[in-house]
């Protein structure tokens, strides 16, 4: 169970990317009061958590209703995560997030960013949904599912802490260190994604 927790924790940490979300959140909440920033950060994590828990618990039933085999979803999810990893390594993901943040800042009437874009798609995006479904599909029984959910909660707590400390954290870390961390996490996610694809292919062809 410890191995499952660590695997789930690392996967979700890389996909949700607390260090990458912090500077974007700091940019999106420029001008907001500390109380408003805390409120939006907590609601963003709560909403994202609810979305991911729903997919963790009922995602497999949804696949069954659509007649999609679990191994096919593993392979497809692995490809999606690999594309995210490539974006992280080449900083495309960060550029898109910053562009989205800039667009929202240019729209004065949009003040509350808790639901969009923080909760979805930045936190509970396609990569996170695919990851949580893959992890729960490999978990054994109720205990394994609870371990995966515990890893999810742990990562969301770290995301919340990163959002709450976004402004001072960015001043402390700096853009260059953040870029290095993002690239390292991208390489790790690429390896995990490749493993998902390998497992899906093995299961589909009985290898």
ROSE-354439 format. One line per field, with one value per atom (N, C-alpha, C): residue number from 1; residue in three letters; x, y, z. Coordinates in steps of 0.05 Angstrom, whole numbers, plus 32768, in hexadecimal, padded with zeros to 4 digits. Example, Ala and Ser with C-alpha at 12.3 -4.5 7.8 and 13.67 -1.06 7.14 Angstrom:
// residues 2
resi = (1	1	1	2	2	2)
resn = (Ala	Ala	Ala	Ser	Ser	Ser)
c1 = (8108	80F6	8108	8101	8111	8102)
c2 = (7F8E	7FA6	7FBE	7FD3	7FEB	8001)
c3 = (809C	809C	809C	808E	808F	809D)
//
This chain:
// residues 207
resi = (1	1	1	2	2	2	3	3	3	4	4	4	5	5	5	6	6	6	7	7	7	8	8	8	9	9	9	10	10	10	11	11	11	12	12	12	13	13	13	14	14	14	15	15	15	16	16	16	17	17	17	18	18	18	19	19	19	20	20	20	21	21	21	22	22	22	23	23	23	24	24	24	25	25	25	26	26	26	27	27	27	28	28	28	29	29	29	30	30	30	31	31	31	32	32	32	33	33	33	34	34	34	35	35	35	36	36	36	37	37	37	38	38	38	39	39	39	40	40	40	41	41	41	42	42	42	43	43	43	44	44	44	45	45	45	46	46	46	47	47	47	48	48	48	49	49	49	50	50	50	51	51	51	52	52	52	53	53	53	54	54	54	55	55	55	56	56	56	57	57	57	58	58	58	59	59	59	60	60	60	61	61	61	62	62	62	63	63	63	64	64	64	65	65	65	66	66	66	67	67	67	68	68	68	69	69	69	70	70	70	71	71	71	72	72	72	73	73	73	74	74	74	75	75	75	76	76	76	77	77	77	78	78	78	79	79	79	80	80	80	81	81	81	82	82	82	83	83	83	84	84	84	85	85	85	86	86	86	87	87	87	88	88	88	89	89	89	90	90	90	91	91	91	92	92	92	93	93	93	94	94	94	95	95	95	96	96	96	97	97	97	98	98	98	99	99	99	100	100	100	101	101	101	102	102	102	103	103	103	104	104	104	105	105	105	106	106	106	107	107	107	108	108	108	109	109	109	110	110	110	111	111	111	112	112	112	113	113	113	114	114	114	115	115	115	116	116	116	117	117	117	118	118	118	119	119	119	120	120	120	121	121	121	122	122	122	123	123	123	124	124	124	125	125	125	126	126	126	127	127	127	128	128	128	129	129	129	130	130	130	131	131	131	132	132	132	133	133	133	134	134	134	135	135	135	136	136	136	137	137	137	138	138	138	139	139	139	140	140	140	141	141	141	142	142	142	143	143	143	144	144	144	145	145	145	146	146	146	147	147	147	148	148	148	149	149	149	150	150	150	151	151	151	152	152	152	153	153	153	154	154	154	155	155	155	156	156	156	157	157	157	158	158	158	159	159	159	160	160	160	161	161	161	162	162	162	163	163	163	164	164	164	165	165	165	166	166	166	167	167	167	168	168	168	169	169	169	170	170	170	171	171	171	172	172	172	173	173	173	174	174	174	175	175	175	176	176	176	177	177	177	178	178	178	179	179	179	180	180	180	181	181	181	182	182	182	183	183	183	184	184	184	185	185	185	186	186	186	187	187	187	188	188	188	189	189	189	190	190	190	191	191	191	192	192	192	193	193	193	194	194	194	195	195	195	196	196	196	197	197	197	198	198	198	199	199	199	200	200	200	201	201	201	202	202	202	203	203	203	204	204	204	205	205	205	206	206	206	207	207	207)
resn = (Unk	Unk	Unk	Unk	Unk	Unk	Unk	Unk	Unk	Unk	Unk	Unk	Unk	Unk	Unk	Unk	Unk	Unk	Unk	Unk	Unk	Unk	Unk	Unk	Unk	Unk	Unk	Unk	Unk	Unk	Unk	Unk	Unk	Unk	Unk	Unk	Unk	Unk	Unk	Unk	Unk	Unk	Unk	Unk	Unk	Unk	Unk	Unk	Unk	Unk	Unk	Unk	Unk	Unk	Unk	Unk	Unk	Unk	Unk	Unk	Unk	Unk	Unk	Unk	Unk	Unk	Unk	Unk	Unk	Unk	Unk	Unk	Unk	Unk	Unk	Unk	Unk	Unk	Unk	Unk	Unk	Unk	Unk	Unk	Unk	Unk	Unk	Unk	Unk	Unk	Unk	Unk	Unk	Unk	Unk	Unk	Unk	Unk	Unk	Unk	Unk	Unk	Unk	Unk	Unk	Unk	Unk	Unk	Unk	Unk	Unk	Unk	Unk	Unk	Unk	Unk	Unk	Unk	Unk	Unk	Unk	Unk	Unk	Unk	Unk	Unk	Unk	Unk	Unk	Unk	Unk	Unk	Unk	Unk	Unk	Unk	Unk	Unk	Unk	Unk	Unk	Unk	Unk	Unk	Unk	Unk	Unk	Unk	Unk	Unk	Unk	Unk	Unk	Unk	Unk	Unk	Unk	Unk	Unk	Unk	Unk	Unk	Unk	Unk	Unk	Unk	Unk	Unk	Unk	Unk	Unk	Unk	Unk	Unk	Unk	Unk	Unk	Unk	Unk	Unk	Unk	Unk	Unk	Unk	Unk	Unk	Unk	Unk	Unk	Unk	Unk	Unk	Unk	Unk	Unk	Unk	Unk	Unk	Unk	Unk	Unk	Unk	Unk	Unk	Unk	Unk	Unk	Unk	Unk	Unk	Unk	Unk	Unk	Unk	Unk	Unk	Unk	Unk	Unk	Unk	Unk	Unk	Unk	Unk	Unk	Unk	Unk	Unk	Unk	Unk	Unk	Unk	Unk	Unk	Unk	Unk	Unk	Unk	Unk	Unk	Unk	Unk	Unk	Unk	Unk	Unk	Unk	Unk	Unk	Unk	Unk	Unk	Unk	Unk	Unk	Unk	Unk	Unk	Unk	Unk	Unk	Unk	Unk	Unk	Unk	Unk	Unk	Unk	Unk	Unk	Unk	Unk	Unk	Unk	Unk	Unk	Unk	Unk	Unk	Unk	Unk	Unk	Unk	Unk	Unk	Unk	Unk	Unk	Unk	Unk	Unk	Unk	Unk	Unk	Unk	Unk	Unk	Unk	Unk	Unk	Unk	Unk	Unk	Unk	Unk	Unk	Unk	Unk	Unk	Unk	Unk	Unk	Unk	Unk	Unk	Unk	Unk	Unk	Unk	Unk	Unk	Unk	Unk	Unk	Unk	Unk	Unk	Unk	Unk	Unk	Unk	Unk	Unk	Unk	Unk	Unk	Unk	Unk	Unk	Unk	Unk	Unk	Unk	Unk	Unk	Unk	Unk	Unk	Unk	Unk	Unk	Unk	Unk	Unk	Unk	Unk	Unk	Unk	Unk	Unk	Unk	Unk	Unk	Unk	Unk	Unk	Unk	Unk	Unk	Unk	Unk	Unk	Unk	Unk	Unk	Unk	Unk	Unk	Unk	Unk	Unk	Unk	Unk	Unk	Unk	Unk	Unk	Unk	Unk	Unk	Unk	Unk	Unk	Unk	Unk	Unk	Unk	Unk	Unk	Unk	Unk	Unk	Unk	Unk	Unk	Unk	Unk	Unk	Unk	Unk	Unk	Unk	Unk	Unk	Unk	Unk	Unk	Unk	Unk	Unk	Unk	Unk	Unk	Unk	Unk	Unk	Unk	Unk	Unk	Unk	Unk	Unk	Unk	Unk	Unk	Unk	Unk	Unk	Unk	Unk	Unk	Unk	Unk	Unk	Unk	Unk	Unk	Unk	Unk	Unk	Unk	Unk	Unk	Unk	Unk	Unk	Unk	Unk	Unk	Unk	Unk	Unk	Unk	Unk	Unk	Unk	Unk	Unk	Unk	Unk	Unk	Unk	Unk	Unk	Unk	Unk	Unk	Unk	Unk	Unk	Unk	Unk	Unk	Unk	Unk	Unk	Unk	Unk	Unk	Unk	Unk	Unk	Unk	Unk	Unk	Unk	Unk	Unk	Unk	Unk	Unk	Unk	Unk	Unk	Unk	Unk	Unk	Unk	Unk	Unk	Unk	Unk	Unk	Unk	Unk	Unk	Unk	Unk	Unk	Unk	Unk	Unk	Unk	Unk	Unk	Unk	Unk	Unk	Unk	Unk	Unk	Unk	Unk	Unk	Unk	Unk	Unk	Unk	Unk	Unk	Unk	Unk	Unk	Unk	Unk	Unk	Unk	Unk	Unk	Unk	Unk	Unk	Unk	Unk	Unk	Unk	Unk	Unk	Unk	Unk	Unk	Unk	Unk	Unk	Unk	Unk	Unk	Unk	Unk	Unk	Unk	Unk	Unk	Unk	Unk	Unk	Unk	Unk	Unk	Unk	Unk	Unk	Unk	Unk	Unk	Unk	Unk	Unk	Unk	Unk	Unk	Unk	Unk	Unk	Unk	Unk	Unk	Unk	Unk	Unk	Unk	Unk	Unk	Unk	Unk	Unk	Unk	Unk	Unk	Unk	Unk	Unk	Unk	Unk	Unk	Unk	Unk	Unk	Unk	Unk	Unk)
c1 = (8010	8000	8011	8029	803B	8044	804A	8052	803C	8023	800C	8009	800C	8009	801F	8037	804D	804A	8041	803D	8027	8010	7FFA	8002	8011	8019	802A	803F	8051	8042	8031	8022	8011	8001	7FEF	7FFE	8014	8024	802F	8038	8043	802D	8016	8000	7FF3	7FEE	7FE1	7FF5	800F	8025	8021	8023	8021	8035	804F	8062	805A	804E	8047	802E	801B	8002	8007	801A	801F	8023	8035	8039	8021	8013	7FFB	7FE5	7FE2	7FCE	7FD6	7FEF	7FF9	7FF2	7FF6	7FF0	7FD2	7FC2	7FA5	7F98	7FA4	7F98	7FA6	7FB4	7FC1	7FAC	7FAF	7F9C	7F87	7F84	7F71	7F7C	7F6A	7F72	7F7C	7F8C	7F95	7F7D	7F68	7F50	7F44	7F42	7F37	7F49	7F63	7F75	7F72	7F70	7F6C	7F53	7F3D	7F23	7F23	7F2E	7F2F	7F40	7F57	7F69	7F5B	7F4D	7F40	7F29	7F19	7F03	7F0D	7F23	7F2E	7F36	7F44	7F4D	7F36	7F22	7F0A	7EFB	7EF6	7EE7	7EF6	7F10	7F21	7F21	7F22	7F22	7F08	7EF1	7ED7	7ED6	7EDE	7EDE	7EEF	7F07	7F19	7F0F	7F03	7EF9	7EE2	7ED1	7EBA	7EC5	7EDA	7EE5	7EF4	7F00	7F0E	7EFB	7EE3	7ED0	7EBE	7EB7	7EA3	7EAE	7EC8	7ED3	7ED2	7ED7	7ED6	7EBA	7EA6	7E8A	7E84	7E8F	7E8B	7E98	7EB0	7EBD	7EAD	7EA2	7E91	7E79	7E6C	7E55	7E5B	7E74	7E7C	7E8A	7E8B	7E97	7EB5	7EC3	7EE0	7EEF	7F01	7F11	7F25	7F2A	7F3B	7F58	7F61	7F7C	7F7E	7F69	7F69	7F6B	7F5D	7F5E	7F79	7F86	7FA1	7FB4	7FB2	7FC4	7FBE	7FA4	7F9D	7FA5	7FA1	7FA8	7FC7	7FD5	7FF3	7FFC	7FEF	7FF6	7FF0	7FD9	7FD2	7FE7	7FEE	8001	801D	8023	803D	803E	8027	8026	8028	801C	801E	803C	8049	8065	8076	8071	8080	807C	8063	805E	806D	806F	807D	809B	80A6	80C3	80CB	80B9	80BF	80B1	80A5	8098	8080	8074	805C	8044	8043	802D	802D	8044	8047	803F	8047	8041	8023	8015	7FF8	7FEA	7FF3	7FE7	7FEB	8003	8008	7FF7	7FF3	7FE3	7FC6	7FBC	7FA1	7F9E	7FB2	7FB1	7FB1	7FC1	7FC2	7FA7	7F9A	7F81	7F6C	7F6C	7F59	7F5E	7F77	7F7E	7F74	7F73	7F6A	7F4C	7F3D	7F20	7F19	7F14	7F10	7EF9	7EE3	7ECC	7ED0	7EE4	7EEA	7EFD	7EF2	7F02	7F07	7EF2	7EF4	7EFF	7F18	7F25	7F25	7F15	7F15	7F0C	7EF5	7EEA	7EF9	7EFA	7F08	7F1C	7F35	7F40	7F4E	7F4D	7F5E	7F53	7F3A	7F30	7F2F	7F26	7F25	7F29	7F3D	7F4B	7F67	7F70	7F8C	7F91	7F7E	7F82	7F75	7F5B	7F4C	7F49	7F5F	7F5F	7F5F	7F60	7F60	7F76	7F8E	7FA4	7F9F	7F95	7F8F	7F78	7F64	7F4D	7F57	7F66	7F71	7F82	7F93	7FA5	7F96	7F82	7F73	7F64	7F59	7F4B	7F5E	7F75	7F89	7F92	7F97	7FA1	7F8C	7F73	7F5F	7F59	7F5E	7F5A	7F6F	7F87	7F9C	7F9B	7F8C	7F8A	7F7A	7F81	7F74	7F5F	7F45	7F30	7F2C	7F1C	7F15	7F2D	7F3E	7F56	7F69	7F6D	7F7E	7F72	7F58	7F4B	7F4F	7F4C	7F50	7F6C	7F7F	7F9B	7F9F	7F94	7F96	7F89	7F71	7F64	7F74	7F81	7F92	7FA9	7FB4	7FCA	7FBF	7FA7	7F9A	7F97	7F8C	7F88	7FA3	7FB8	7FD2	7FDD	7FD9	7FE3	7FD2	7FB8	7FA7	7FAF	7FB6	7FBF	7FD9	7FEB	8003	7FFC	7FE9	7FE0	7FD6	7FC5	7FB9	7FCF	7FE3	7FF9	8009	800D	801B	800C	7FF1	7FE1	7FE1	7FDE	7FDE	7FF8	800E	8029	8033	8021	8029	803B	8031	8040	805C	805E	8079	808A	807D	808C	809A	808B	8097	80AE	80AC	80C2	80DB	80D6	80EB	80F9	80E9	80F3	80FE	80EF	80F8	80F0	80EF	80E5	80F8	8112	8125	8123	8121	811F	8105	80EF	80D5	80D7	80E5	80E7	80F6	810B	811A	8109	80FA	80E8	80D3	80C7	80B2	80BD	80D6	80E2	80E8	80F2	80F7	80DE	80C9	80AF	80A4	80A9	80A1	80AE	80C8	80D6	80CB	80C6	80BB	809F	808F	8074	8075	8089	808C	8091	80A2	80A8	808F	8080	8067	8053	8051	803E	8046	8060	8069	8062	8063	805C	803F	802E	8011	800B	8019	8014	801D	8034	803E	802B	8020	800D	7FF4	7FEA	7FD2	7FD6	7FEC	7FF2	7FF5	8003	8006	7FEB	7FD9	7FBF	7FAE	7FAF	7F9E	7FA6	7FC0	7FCA	7FD2	7FCD	7FD3	7FF1	8002	801F	8029)
c2 = (7FE8	8000	8019	8017	802E	8035	801F	8024	8030	8028	8033	8050	8057	8072	8084	807A	808A	808E	8079	807B	808F	808D	809F	80BB	80BE	80D9	80E7	80D8	80E4	80EB	80D8	80DD	80F6	80F7	810E	8128	8126	813E	814A	8138	8141	814D	8140	8149	8163	8164	817C	8193	818C	819F	81B7	81B3	81CA	81E0	81DA	81F0	8200	81F3	8201	8211	8208	8216	8230	8230	8247	8261	8263	827C	8285	8272	8279	8284	8277	8281	829D	82A1	82BB	82D1	82CA	82DD	82E2	82CD	82CF	82E0	82DF	82EC	8306	8312	832B	8340	834E	8363	8359	833F	8335	8337	8338	833A	831F	831D	8303	82F1	82FC	82EB	82E0	82F0	82E6	82D0	82D4	82C0	82A6	82A7	828E	8280	8290	8284	8277	8284	8279	8260	8260	8249	8231	8235	821E	8213	8225	821C	820E	8218	820B	81EE	81EA	81CF	81BD	81C8	81B9	81AF	81C1	81BB	81A6	81AB	8198	817C	817C	8163	8154	8162	8155	8149	8158	814E	8135	8135	811E	8106	810B	80F4	80E7	80F7	80EC	80DA	80E3	80D3	80BA	80BD	80A7	8091	8098	8084	8079	808A	8082	8082	8087	8088	806D	8058	803D	8036	803D	8038	8048	8060	8070	8062	8057	8049	8030	8022	800B	8012	8029	8032	8039	8042	804A	8033	801B	8003	8007	8014	8019	8007	7FF7	7FE5	7FF5	7FEB	7FF9	7FFB	7FE6	7FE7	7FFC	8000	8015	8030	8033	804D	8052	803C	803F	8049	803D	8046	8062	8069	8084	8098	8091	80A3	80A8	8092	8094	80A7	80A6	80B8	80D4	80D9	80F4	80FF	80EF	80F8	80FD	80ED	80F1	810B	8113	812D	8144	8140	8154	8156	813F	813F	814E	8149	8158	8176	817E	819A	81A6	8196	819F	81A1	818E	818E	81A6	81AC	81C2	81DC	81DC	81F4	81FE	81ED	81F5	81F8	81E6	81E6	8201	8209	8222	8239	8239	824F	8252	823B	823C	8246	823C	8246	8264	826E	828A	829A	8290	829D	829E	8288	8288	829B	829C	82AF	82CC	82D2	82ED	82F5	82E2	82E8	82EE	82DF	82E3	82FE	8304	831E	8336	8332	8347	834B	8339	833A	8343	835C	8367	835A	8353	8349	832D	831E	8304	8307	8302	8305	82EB	82DA	82C0	82AB	82A2	828E	8272	826F	8255	823E	8242	822D	822B	8242	8243	825B	8256	823D	822B	8233	8224	8208	8205	81EA	81D9	81E5	81D7	81EC	81E9	81D0	81CE	81E2	81E1	81CA	81C5	81B0	8196	8197	817F	817F	817F	817E	8162	815F	8144	8131	813C	812C	8122	8133	812B	8116	811B	8108	80ED	80ED	80D4	80C6	80D5	80C9	80BC	80CA	80C0	80A7	80A6	808E	8077	807D	8068	805C	806E	8065	8054	805D	804D	8033	8032	8019	8004	800D	7FFB	7FF4	8003	7FFE	7FE4	7FD6	7FBD	7FC1	7FC0	7FC2	7FDD	7FDE	7FF7	8003	7FF2	7FFD	800B	7FFF	800C	8026	8027	8040	8056	804E	8061	806C	805A	8063	8078	8073	8086	80A1	809F	80B8	80C7	80B8	80C5	80D4	80C7	80D5	80EE	80ED	8104	811A	8114	8128	8135	8124	812E	8142	813B	814D	8167	8165	817D	818F	8183	8194	81A3	8196	81A3	81B9	81B3	81C8	81E0	81DB	81F1	8202	81F4	8202	8213	8207	8216	822E	822C	8243	8258	8250	8263	8272	8264	8271	827A	827D	8282	829A	82B1	82CA	82CA	82C4	82C3	82AC	8296	827F	8287	8295	829D	82B0	82C2	82D4	82C5	82AF	829F	828D	827F	826B	8277	8288	8294	8284	8291	8284	826E	8271	825D	8243	8244	822C	821E	822D	8222	8213	821E	8211	81F7	81F6	81DD	81C8	81CF	81BC	81B1	81C3	81BB	81A6	81AB	8198	817D	817D	8164	8154	8162	8155	814A	8158	814F	8135	8133	811A	8103	8108	80F3	80EA	80FE	80F7	80E8	80EE	80DF	80C2	80BC	80A0	8092	809F	8094	808F	80A2	809F	8088	8084	806E	8053	8052	803A	8034	8049	8045	8039	8043	8039	801C	8016	7FFA	7FE8	7FF0	7FDF	7FDB	7FF0	7FEE	7FDC	7FDE	7FCC	7FAF	7FAB	7F90	7F83	7F93	7F89	7F83	7F94	7F91	7F78	7F73	7F5D	7F45	7F45	7F2E	7F28	7F3C	7F38	7F35)
c3 = (8000	8000	8000	800C	800D	7FF0	7FE1	7FC5	7FB5	7FBA	7FAB	7FB3	7FCC	7FD5	7FC8	7FC9	7FBD	7F9F	7F91	7F75	7F6E	7F7E	7F7A	7F81	7F96	7F9F	7F8B	7F81	7F6D	7F53	7F4A	7F31	7F34	7F49	7F4D	7F52	7F60	7F66	7F4C	7F3A	7F21	7F0F	7F0E	7EFD	7F07	7F21	7F2C	7F2E	7F32	7F2F	7F42	7F5D	7F6F	7F6A	7F64	7F5F	7F46	7F32	7F19	7F1C	7F2E	7F32	7F42	7F54	7F66	7F57	7F44	7F37	7F26	7F1B	7F0B	7F1E	7F35	7F48	7F52	7F57	7F60	7F4B	7F31	7F1C	7F19	7F1C	7F19	7F30	7F47	7F5E	7F65	7F52	7F57	7F5D	7F73	7F7B	7F8E	7F92	7FA5	7FC1	7FD4	7FF0	7FFA	800F	801A	8020	802B	8032	8019	8003	7FEA	7FDE	7FE0	7FD5	7FE4	7FFE	800E	8007	8005	7FFE	7FE3	7FCF	7FB4	7FB3	7FC1	7FC2	7FCE	7FE4	7FF2	7FE1	7FD5	7FC4	7FAB	7FA0	7F88	7F8E	7FA4	7FAB	7FB2	7FC0	7FC8	7FAF	7F9D	7F85	7F74	7F70	7F61	7F6F	7F89	7F98	7F94	7F95	7F90	7F75	7F61	7F45	7F42	7F4D	7F4A	7F5A	7F71	7F81	7F72	7F65	7F56	7F40	7F31	7F1C	7F27	7F3E	7F4B	7F52	7F5C	7F66	7F50	7F3D	7F29	7F0C	7F09	7EEE	7EE0	7EEF	7EE2	7ED9	7EE8	7EE0	7EC6	7EC4	7EAC	7E94	7E98	7E82	7E7A	7E8E	7E88	7E78	7E7F	7E70	7E53	7E4F	7E34	7E25	7E33	7E27	7E20	7E32	7E2E	7E42	7E38	7E49	7E59	7E71	7E83	7E79	7E6B	7E60	7E4A	7E3A	7E26	7E33	7E49	7E57	7E63	7E6D	7E77	7E61	7E4A	7E34	7E2C	7E29	7E21	7E36	7E4F	7E65	7E65	7E60	7E5F	7E49	7E32	7E1C	7E24	7E30	7E39	7E4C	7E60	7E74	7E67	7E53	7E45	7E37	7E2A	7E1D	7E31	7E48	7E5D	7E66	7E68	7E70	7E5C	7E43	7E2E	7E30	7E36	7E39	7E51	7E66	7E7E	7E79	7E6B	7E65	7E54	7E40	7E2E	7E35	7E4E	7E59	7E4A	7E39	7E2A	7E3D	7E52	7E64	7E74	7E7D	7E8C	7E7B	7E62	7E50	7E4C	7E48	7E45	7E5E	7E75	7E8E	7E91	7E8B	7E8E	7E7A	7E62	7E4E	7E58	7E63	7E6E	7E85	7E96	7EAD	7EA3	7E8F	7E84	7E78	7E6A	7E5E	7E73	7E89	7E9E	7EAC	7EB0	7EBD	7EAC	7E92	7E81	7E81	7E8E	7E90	7EAC	7EB1	7ECC	7EDB	7ECD	7EDB	7EE7	7EDE	7EE9	7F01	7F19	7F31	7F3F	7F40	7F4E	7F3B	7F40	7F2F	7F3B	7F51	7F5F	7F4D	7F40	7F2F	7F14	7F07	7EED	7EEE	7EE8	7EDE	7EF2	7F0C	7F20	7F24	7F2D	7F33	7F1A	7F04	7EEA	7ED4	7EC3	7EBD	7ECA	7EDA	7EE3	7EF7	7F09	7F1D	7F14	7F11	7F08	7EEA	7EDC	7EBF	7EB4	7E9A	7E8E	7E98	7E9C	7EA6	7EC2	7ED4	7EEF	7EF0	7EE0	7EDF	7ED5	7EC0	7EB5	7ECA	7ED8	7EEC	7F03	7F0E	7F25	7F1D	7F04	7EFB	7EF7	7EEC	7EE8	7F03	7F16	7F30	7F3F	7F3F	7F4C	7F3E	7F24	7F15	7F1C	7F24	7F2C	7F49	7F59	7F75	7F7A	7F8F	7F96	7FAC	7FA4	7FB8	7FC4	7FD9	7FE6	7FF3	7FFF	800D	7FFA	7FE2	7FCE	7FC5	7FC1	7FB9	7FCE	7FE7	7FFD	7FFE	7FF8	7FF7	7FE1	7FCA	7FB3	7FBB	7FC8	7FD0	7FE5	7FF7	800B	7FFD	7FE8	7FD9	7FCC	7FC1	7FB4	7FC8	7FE0	7FF5	7FFD	7FFF	8007	7FF2	7FD8	7FC3	7FC3	7FC7	7FC7	7FDE	7FF5	800B	8004	7FF6	7FEC	7FD8	7FC7	7FB3	7FC2	7FD6	7FE6	7FF3	7FFF	800C	7FF7	7FDF	7FCB	7FC2	7FBF	7FB7	7FCC	7FE6	7FFB	7FFE	7FF7	7FF9	7FDE	7FCB	7FAF	7FAC	7FB6	7FB1	7FBE	7FD9	7FE4	7FD9	7FD2	7FC7	7FAC	7F9C	7F82	7F86	7F99	7F9F	7FA9	7FB8	7FC4	7FAF	7F9F	7F8D	7F74	7F67	7F4E	7F36	7F1F	7F06	7EFD	7F00	7EF5	7F04	7F1F	7F2F	7F29	7F26	7F1F	7F05	7EF1	7ED7	7ED9	7EE9	7EED	7EFA	7F0F	7F1C	7F09	7EF9	7EE6	7ED2	7EC8	7EB5	7EC2	7EDA	7EE8	7EED	7EF5	7EF9	7EDE	7EC9	7EAF	7EA6	7EAB	7EA5	7EB5	7ECE	7EE0	7ED6	7ECF	7EC5	7EAB	7E9A	7E80	7E85	7E99	7EA0	7EAA	7EBC	7EC6	7EB0	7E9E	7E87	7E75	7E70	7E60	7E6D	7E88	7E96	7E93	7E94	7E90	7E75	7E60	7E45	7E43	7E4F	7E4E	7E5C	7E73	7E82	7E71	7E64	7E54	7E3C	7E2F	7E18	7E21	7E37	7E41	7E48	7E55	7E5D	7E45	7E30	7E19	7E08	7E07	7DF6	7E07	7E21	7E31	7E33	7E33	7E33	7E50)
//
